[in-house]
Amino acid sequence: MNGLQSPLYKNPEAPLAARVEDLLMRMTLPEKLGQMMQLPAVDENAEEYIEKYHVGSYLHALDGDITRLKQLNTERSRLGIPLIFGIDAIHGHCFEDGSTVFPVQLALACSWDTALLTEVGKITAKEAYGAGIDWTFSPVLCMARDPRWGRTSETFGEDSMLIGELAAAMVDGYQNAGVPFAACAKHYAAYGETLGARDCGDAHVSERNMRNIFLPPFEKVAALGCKTMMAAYQSLNGVPCSANTWLMNTVLRDEWRYEGVVVTDWNNCGQVHTVQGAAQSMKDAVELCLAASNDIFMTTPTFFECAQQLIAEGAISETRIDESVRRVLALKFSLGLFDDSEPRSKQQQWRDDRWDVSLQASRQSLTLVKNGGILPLRAKGRQKILLVGDNADNVLSQLGDWSFIPGMHAYSDSITHRSSVITLRQALEADENISLTFMGSEVCGPLTDTQADKVGLLAAAQSADLVIFCGGDALKQHGEFHDRAELDLPGNQNPVFDVLAGSGVPLISVLIMSKPHAINSVMEHSDAVLIAFNPGAKAGCAIRECLFGEFNPSGRLPMSFPRSVGQLPVYYNQAPGWHAYQSPHYDGQNHYIDCDATPLLAFGEGMSYSEIVYGEVQLDQSEVRSNESARLTVQLGNNSDRSAVEVVQLYAQWRIKGVTSPAKNLIQYQRVELEAGEQQAVTFLIEADAIRVRDRDLNLVHYQGELVLYVGHSSKHDDLQVATLQIVP
């Protein structure tokens, strides 16, 4: 065959599709199956995989491992098919010391700033690429509506629209950073909806909720060209996601026409058999996952033999294998891996401003949720401050999950990131105007189980001008595998806080934590409360600057806080129907008889040091046709002597015949910068044909009827003004 003597696939000038087909026809079945496998570079026998499986991809390789494996593959790959290296660069290329560590996704979501997310993505892509990585398993598009879930910090919060906007911005950053790099939208889909917030359990979600809530962010990034997606671990309505043909084929491939690569999560295919019991054998599990159009099987080495057996038996066709291999090869060609001969350099890819962006991300992530007037602190000579709580000087708690190579090593690693992290304790100690006394893990912390020394704490507090309580959770108490049944501050933090609150000394609470907790006492008895979800390497500087008014906080919560676990769920966009209000014994409101109706802190909530005044909302017309638009305008005023950022939020409620719809949904928002004393009109364009809903039969239709619009500072009822727009044919 003449084609075999003229390797078109090696010609960088040839069309990508032609190169793929030329290479595919040269490959043996084992070579094709190897391209569908991703195995851990940390395995002792990782080098053997190149010849044993013709493996096409490794994950979690660093430094010399990448160089060595690339060289071995060059020597041993018959056709010279390059490896692709993937890694969990979730909030920076964090697994390598010296790399930039950003706040976790939940913290980044507090910024509501798509431009910031794009910059974070670009810096991460360049640093990972310089280290030899081609592909990050990020961003996370899961929705966190139950904070008991251990992986809450990895998400952008509880709202589908906000998740879609921020995820799209991060994908744009990853894939347009000036280096060839692939993003991966995960975990597809509804991973955070498992019963009891038990990681990887069973999620029962109606098709209506899937299409209205959980799928839109994935559809958005798929349409924007996100190169890969990762299937979720859990089962969806009784069918494991990696074997779910409705999710993987009907929606992803047929409806969305997605041609990117789908990778399973860690041994998803194996767990279909060994954990979920949805297959009687590994061979059955592989058959199910192949039927669901997975392309790369992560850490399931038995796939190799099982797939060959299935093809020999006629259960799976080689044509089906070719479909996946085409997508994998296309990904590798698109990233330039076949033509990449230049050595990569980490230092060459490090941006000069990378730590400035990290610090700015930490600043924008900080969310002030209470201020009785104590903040910002003002210099009054040398201040005596008592700082209490292990999280004020704990690198693991400050950086959060996926900041270190996964596994037990993270808890004993005393080197990685230590030179680049500045904790709150360090930042305050460096301030010559502060005389600091610090009480850490031996006195108070999420893992401290000793009783509070009430006498010693009280004496220390009363000898200070100010007490800062730094509470939260520890890395061992969140992340994958670490779900919780209770959401009180763990360890001895609550009793320690009670002693401090009773001291009579001004008390500020800074909560460095992975997710919302039930912090009723902290909210009630603190003079100010600052939320800092795992806020990144330079967070100590950012928190000190915030407390002393060196910048104006602008964070807004992407997730609601419950008053107790028993109040869950408390996400803002629930559907009406509860009729507790009919009881003659209580207050005519919908709530549990032993708990308030509202969450402790609501989605979208957050404060600044400025007084931002909203004028009366104006709608330029009360009725529009389906091809017309209306403008909703509200006047903002900054009645303060400092500039501020206000996040103006627009919600809508629609009424669909035969369908119960949420009380409100976020449909737009704007981050508005206001100079001191400035007045500014903020206008939202509401295009009638952009308002699309699913009718009773799940058809996607243009909405007609009354559209109730809410605009204001947060999702709280008291923060919103109302306007009504009629959409007519």
Protein Blocks (a to p, Z undefined) as FASTA:
>chain_A
ZZlmmcfklmmkbcfklmmmmmmmmpcfklmmmmmpccdfkbmklmmmmmmnopabdehi
ahjlmmmmmmmmmmmmmnlpacddddddfbocfkbghiacdddfklmmmnopaklmmmmm
mmmmmmmmmnopabdcdddfbdcfbfkbmklmmpgbjbfklmmmmmmmmmmmmmmnopac
dddddddehklmcghhighiacdddfklmmmmmmmmmmmmmmnopabdcddfbdcehiaf
klmmklmmmmmmmmnopabdcdddehklmmmmmmnopafbfklmmmmmmmnopabdghil
klmmmmmmmmmnomacfklmmmmmmmmmmmmmmnommmmmbdcdfklmmcfklmmmmmmm
mmmmpccfbdehlaccddebjaddddedjklmcfklmnoghkbcedjklmmmckgoplmp
ccfklmmmmpmkbccddddfklgcfkbcbdcdfklmmmmmmmpfbdcddedddfklgceh
iacfbfcdehjllmmmmmmmmnopacddddddfbdcdfkkmmmmpcbdcddehebjklmm
mmmmmmnopaccfbdcfbdcdfbfklpccbfkbcehiaklmpmklnopacdfkbcfbdfb
dghiacdfbdcdddddddfbfbdcfkbccdddddddddbfbdcddddddddddddehiac
dfbdcfbdcdddddehiacdddddddfklmccddfkopacddedjddddddjblbfklpc
cddddddZZ
